[in-house]
Amino acid sequence: MFERRSAPRTRLNETGSISVDEHRSIPCIVYDRSAGGVRVALPDAEIVPDSFILSIDASNEILVCRAMWRKADEIGAATDAREAARPGRLNLRREVEPI
């Protein structure tokens, strides 16, 4: 079988959640992950927007994702490694202009 992935995947089988909007998140299972993508399973994949935020519980990672394919209960998504962040490492300082 021909492999179309640009990077090998690592099986995770970890819990996570997908932020649908500011007020709602959906629990999911992160089946596997590569340097540029992730595969998640959830009951209603069709309600997840094309771009979403994925939180992986075990590693405390937050990933910005873009859906590349869907099934009824799975989503394959591309992640932008430059935008991946751990909550403890976020730079929340704002640049303040001198008065």
Z-matrix of the N, CA and C atoms (Angstrom, degrees):
N
C 1 1.439
C 2 1.530 1 109.21
N 3 1.315 2 117.09 1 138.17
C 4 1.456 3 123.38 2 -178.30
C 5 1.532 4 110.49 3 -79.83
N 6 1.320 5 116.99 4 128.92
C 7 1.465 6 122.93 5 -179.74
C 8 1.528 7 109.24 6 -90.57
N 9 1.343 8 117.19 7 120.56
C 10 1.458 9 121.77 8 -178.30
C 11 1.523 10 112.87 9 -96.38
N 12 1.292 11 118.42 10 -9.95
C 13 1.461 12 121.31 11 -177.41
C 14 1.522 13 110.58 12 -72.89
N 15 1.329 14 115.69 13 143.44
C 16 1.462 15 119.98 14 178.79
C 17 1.523 16 111.78 15 -84.54
N 18 1.331 17 118.09 16 -15.94
C 19 1.466 18 122.12 17 179.03
C 20 1.527 19 108.54 18 -141.78
N 21 1.332 20 117.37 19 147.10
C 22 1.471 21 119.63 20 179.35
C 23 1.530 22 111.57 21 -66.38
N 24 1.315 23 115.45 22 149.20
C 25 1.466 24 121.10 23 179.37
C 26 1.524 25 110.40 24 -97.60
N 27 1.331 26 114.44 25 148.78
C 28 1.458 27 122.09 26 175.34
C 29 1.518 28 107.86 27 -113.71
N 30 1.311 29 117.36 28 128.12
C 31 1.469 30 120.37 29 177.45
C 32 1.516 31 109.53 30 -71.27
N 33 1.345 32 115.62 31 133.46
C 34 1.457 33 120.28 32 -179.14
C 35 1.519 34 112.52 33 -116.23
N 36 1.323 35 116.95 34 -55.23
C 37 1.464 36 122.68 35 -175.78
C 38 1.532 37 111.17 36 57.29
N 39 1.332 38 116.55 37 48.15
C 40 1.468 39 123.79 38 -177.83
C 41 1.522 40 110.43 39 -109.87
N 42 1.327 41 116.28 40 153.29
C 43 1.458 42 120.04 41 175.56
C 44 1.521 43 109.67 42 -79.99
N 45 1.317 44 114.48 43 154.36
C 46 1.454 45 120.64 44 178.52
C 47 1.516 46 109.70 45 -162.75
N 48 1.320 47 115.52 46 -172.24
C 49 1.460 48 119.75 47 175.63
C 50 1.518 49 109.65 48 -148.14
N 51 1.321 50 114.57 49 148.46
C 52 1.456 51 122.73 50 179.04
C 53 1.520 52 107.68 51 -110.49
N 54 1.318 53 115.80 52 124.91
C 55 1.469 54 120.44 53 176.90
C 56 1.526 55 108.38 54 -81.37
N 57 1.317 56 115.51 55 117.42
C 58 1.460 57 121.15 56 179.87
C 59 1.525 58 109.58 57 -84.99
N 60 1.311 59 116.61 58 -40.30
C 61 1.466 60 122.87 59 174.58
C 62 1.526 61 107.25 60 -155.35
N 63 1.319 62 117.74 61 -170.18
C 64 1.466 63 120.83 62 -176.46
C 65 1.524 64 113.24 63 -63.20
N 66 1.326 65 117.01 64 -21.31
C 67 1.460 66 120.61 65 -172.18
C 68 1.519 67 114.75 66 -113.05
N 69 1.330 68 117.99 67 -8.47
C 70 1.460 69 120.55 68 -172.58
C 71 1.516 70 112.00 69 -134.14
N 72 1.315 71 115.51 70 137.39
C 73 1.459 72 119.95 71 171.26
C 74 1.530 73 108.38 72 -134.73
N 75 1.326 74 115.00 73 154.47
C 76 1.455 75 121.81 74 -176.50
C 77 1.524 76 108.12 75 -119.51
N 78 1.331 77 117.92 76 127.94
C 79 1.465 78 118.84 77 176.15
C 80 1.527 79 111.04 78 -67.18
N 81 1.318 80 115.93 79 147.29
C 82 1.460 81 120.55 80 -179.73
C 83 1.523 82 109.75 81 -149.19
N 84 1.324 83 115.47 82 172.09
C 85 1.456 84 123.02 83 173.62
C 86 1.526 85 106.74 84 -115.88
N 87 1.323 86 116.73 85 126.97
C 88 1.460 87 121.59 86 176.33
C 89 1.524 88 106.20 87 -91.39
N 90 1.347 89 115.37 88 104.89
C 91 1.467 90 120.50 89 -176.16
C 92 1.518 91 112.35 90 -73.72
N 93 1.329 92 115.80 91 -48.27
C 94 1.451 93 118.39 92 -179.65
C 95 1.517 94 110.53 93 -153.25
N 96 1.346 95 113.37 94 166.94
C 97 1.464 96 119.58 95 -174.83
C 98 1.519 97 109.72 96 -150.30
N 99 1.323 98 115.84 97 147.07
C 100 1.459 99 121.71 98 173.07
C 101 1.524 100 107.41 99 -128.54
N 102 1.315 101 116.27 100 -176.61
C 103 1.463 102 120.22 101 179.77
C 104 1.528 103 111.68 102 -60.98
N 105 1.317 104 117.69 103 -29.53
C 106 1.464 105 119.55 104 -176.75
C 107 1.503 106 115.74 105 -124.46
N 108 1.347 107 117.70 106 11.96
C 109 1.451 108 118.35 107 -177.51
C 110 1.508 109 113.81 108 -160.51
N 111 1.328 110 113.90 109 172.95
C 112 1.453 111 121.20 110 -177.48
C 113 1.529 112 108.43 111 -152.56
N 114 1.338 113 116.39 112 150.53
C 115 1.470 114 121.39 113 174.21
C 116 1.512 115 107.15 114 -122.56
N 117 1.339 116 115.90 115 123.86
C 118 1.460 117 121.03 116 -178.61
C 119 1.522 118 109.88 117 -122.75
N 120 1.334 119 114.77 118 151.92
C 121 1.460 120 121.39 119 176.99
C 122 1.517 121 108.35 120 -119.53
N 123 1.320 122 115.42 121 138.63
C 124 1.456 123 122.21 122 177.95
C 125 1.517 124 108.27 123 -159.19
N 126 1.324 125 118.04 124 158.26
C 127 1.465 126 120.27 125 -173.73
C 128 1.530 127 114.89 126 -63.78
N 129 1.320 128 119.15 127 -39.17
C 130 1.467 129 121.81 128 -174.67
C 131 1.518 130 111.09 129 -125.48
N 132 1.325 131 117.03 130 74.68
C 133 1.465 132 121.25 131 -176.79
C 134 1.524 133 112.50 132 -62.37
N 135 1.321 134 117.46 133 -25.61
C 136 1.472 135 119.39 134 -176.30
C 137 1.525 136 113.31 135 -70.04
N 138 1.331 137 119.19 136 -17.74
C 139 1.467 138 119.60 137 -179.74
C 140 1.533 139 112.82 138 -87.49
N 141 1.333 140 116.85 139 -6.72
C 142 1.464 141 120.60 140 179.09
C 143 1.531 142 108.96 141 -81.57
N 144 1.336 143 118.19 142 131.22
C 145 1.469 144 120.32 143 179.33
C 146 1.533 145 111.32 144 -67.09
N 147 1.320 146 116.70 145 166.46
C 148 1.464 147 121.32 146 -179.45
C 149 1.523 148 112.42 147 -62.15
N 150 1.317 149 117.47 148 -35.28
C 151 1.469 150 121.87 149 174.80
C 152 1.524 151 107.85 150 -113.68
N 153 1.327 152 116.26 151 133.85
C 154 1.463 153 119.33 152 -176.37
C 155 1.518 154 110.35 153 -153.22
N 156 1.317 155 115.25 154 167.91
C 157 1.462 156 122.78 155 177.37
C 158 1.530 157 107.82 156 -106.75
N 159 1.327 158 116.37 157 127.84
C 160 1.457 159 122.81 158 178.72
C 161 1.519 160 108.69 159 -111.34
N 162 1.323 161 116.90 160 127.64
C 163 1.461 162 122.96 161 174.15
C 164 1.524 163 107.76 162 -108.41
N 165 1.333 164 116.66 163 125.91
C 166 1.458 165 121.72 164 177.58
C 167 1.521 166 107.32 165 -101.93
N 168 1.329 167 116.82 166 117.14
C 169 1.462 168 122.04 167 -172.63
C 170 1.529 169 113.81 168 -61.07
N 171 1.320 170 118.06 169 -49.40
C 172 1.467 171 121.34 170 -172.64
C 173 1.522 172 113.21 171 -62.44
N 174 1.328 173 116.83 172 -37.03
C 175 1.468 174 120.11 173 -176.67
C 176 1.526 175 112.78 174 -102.97
N 177 1.333 176 117.18 175 -2.18
C 178 1.470 177 121.99 176 -177.23
C 179 1.522 178 112.38 177 57.45
N 180 1.320 179 117.09 178 28.80
C 181 1.462 180 120.86 179 179.55
C 182 1.516 181 110.59 180 -88.77
N 183 1.309 182 114.71 181 148.68
C 184 1.457 183 122.44 182 174.57
C 185 1.515 184 106.36 183 -123.97
N 186 1.352 185 116.38 184 120.41
C 187 1.454 186 121.67 185 -176.11
C 188 1.520 187 111.35 186 -117.79
N 189 1.307 188 116.43 187 136.55
C 190 1.457 189 121.98 188 171.69
C 191 1.524 190 106.14 189 -86.50
N 192 1.328 191 117.05 190 122.43
C 193 1.464 192 121.62 191 -173.17
C 194 1.530 193 111.92 192 -122.68
N 195 1.338 194 114.43 193 153.99
C 196 1.462 195 122.29 194 175.17
C 197 1.530 196 107.28 195 -131.33
N 198 1.325 197 117.12 196 118.66
C 199 1.467 198 121.64 197 -177.65
C 200 1.523 199 110.34 198 -62.57
N 201 1.330 200 115.27 199 130.30
C 202 1.459 201 121.42 200 178.35
C 203 1.528 202 111.29 201 -106.65
N 204 1.328 203 116.72 202 -31.47
C 205 1.463 204 122.44 203 175.86
C 206 1.519 205 108.69 204 -152.98
N 207 1.332 206 114.91 205 160.58
C 208 1.471 207 121.35 206 -179.29
C 209 1.512 208 110.61 207 -142.30
N 210 1.310 209 113.97 208 149.11
C 211 1.459 210 123.48 209 166.09
C 212 1.519 211 104.37 210 -125.38
N 213 1.307 212 118.46 211 -179.77
C 214 1.463 213 121.31 212 -178.54
C 215 1.523 214 111.79 213 -59.68
N 216 1.346 215 116.62 214 -34.58
C 217 1.462 216 119.75 215 -175.67
C 218 1.530 217 114.22 216 -128.90
N 219 1.338 218 118.26 217 17.76
C 220 1.463 219 122.21 218 179.14
C 221 1.517 220 111.07 219 -144.34
N 222 1.326 221 115.02 220 152.45
C 223 1.462 222 121.65 221 174.50
C 224 1.519 223 107.85 222 -135.07
N 225 1.320 224 116.02 223 133.13
C 226 1.459 225 121.68 224 169.88
C 227 1.520 226 106.32 225 -103.32
N 228 1.315 227 117.29 226 126.50
C 229 1.458 228 120.12 227 -174.24
C 230 1.517 229 111.61 228 -133.02
N 231 1.319 230 115.06 229 147.28
C 232 1.463 231 121.76 230 172.64
C 233 1.519 232 107.58 231 -87.40
N 234 1.328 233 115.43 232 143.73
C 235 1.465 234 120.59 233 177.07
C 236 1.515 235 108.18 234 -118.47
N 237 1.306 236 115.74 235 149.70
C 238 1.455 237 121.01 236 176.23
C 239 1.513 238 107.19 237 -100.66
N 240 1.324 239 116.93 238 105.17
C 241 1.469 240 121.14 239 -175.94
C 242 1.528 241 111.51 240 -58.52
N 243 1.321 242 117.84 241 -29.78
C 244 1.461 243 119.83 242 179.87
C 245 1.515 244 111.54 243 -67.39
N 246 1.345 245 117.22 244 -25.69
C 247 1.461 246 120.54 245 -178.35
C 248 1.512 247 112.78 246 -96.88
N 249 1.338 248 118.04 247 -5.88
C 250 1.464 249 120.43 248 178.84
C 251 1.518 250 108.46 249 -70.25
N 252 1.313 251 115.43 250 139.08
C 253 1.467 252 118.49 251 -178.30
C 254 1.513 253 110.12 252 -149.41
N 255 1.295 254 115.65 253 152.87
C 256 1.452 255 122.09 254 171.05
C 257 1.519 256 106.11 255 -97.87
N 258 1.334 257 118.28 256 137.87
C 259 1.459 258 120.00 257 -177.20
C 260 1.525 259 113.48 258 -53.03
N 261 1.309 260 119.54 259 -36.28
C 262 1.452 261 121.50 260 -179.64
C 263 1.517 262 113.36 261 -71.25
N 264 1.318 263 117.21 262 -14.17
C 265 1.453 264 121.07 263 -176.74
C 266 1.525 265 113.59 264 -106.82
N 267 1.289 266 116.89 265 1.49
C 268 1.456 267 118.50 266 -179.91
C 269 1.519 268 110.29 267 -66.18
N 270 1.306 269 115.94 268 138.15
C 271 1.449 270 120.38 269 177.43
C 272 1.524 271 107.10 270 -92.71
N 273 1.311 272 115.87 271 102.56
C 274 1.465 273 120.68 272 -176.47
C 275 1.520 274 112.39 273 -98.50
N 276 1.328 275 117.41 274 4.34
C 277 1.456 276 120.12 275 178.92
C 278 1.518 277 109.86 276 -71.07
N 279 1.286 278 115.24 277 136.62
C 280 1.454 279 120.08 278 176.34
C 281 1.503 280 108.41 279 -103.02
N 282 1.312 281 115.29 280 142.18
C 283 1.447 282 119.91 281 175.77
C 284 1.521 283 107.12 282 -77.81
N 285 1.314 284 115.92 283 125.84
C 286 1.456 285 121.26 284 -178.91
C 287 1.514 286 108.47 285 -111.82
N 288 1.320 287 115.07 286 128.45
C 289 1.457 288 119.20 287 178.93
C 290 1.510 289 109.62 288 -77.38
N 291 1.344 290 117.62 289 138.87
C 292 1.456 291 119.60 290 178.91
C 293 1.516 292 110.74 291 -64.68
N 294 1.323 293 115.87 292 148.96
C 295 1.464 294 120.85 293 -178.81
C 296 1.502 295 109.77 294 -88.33
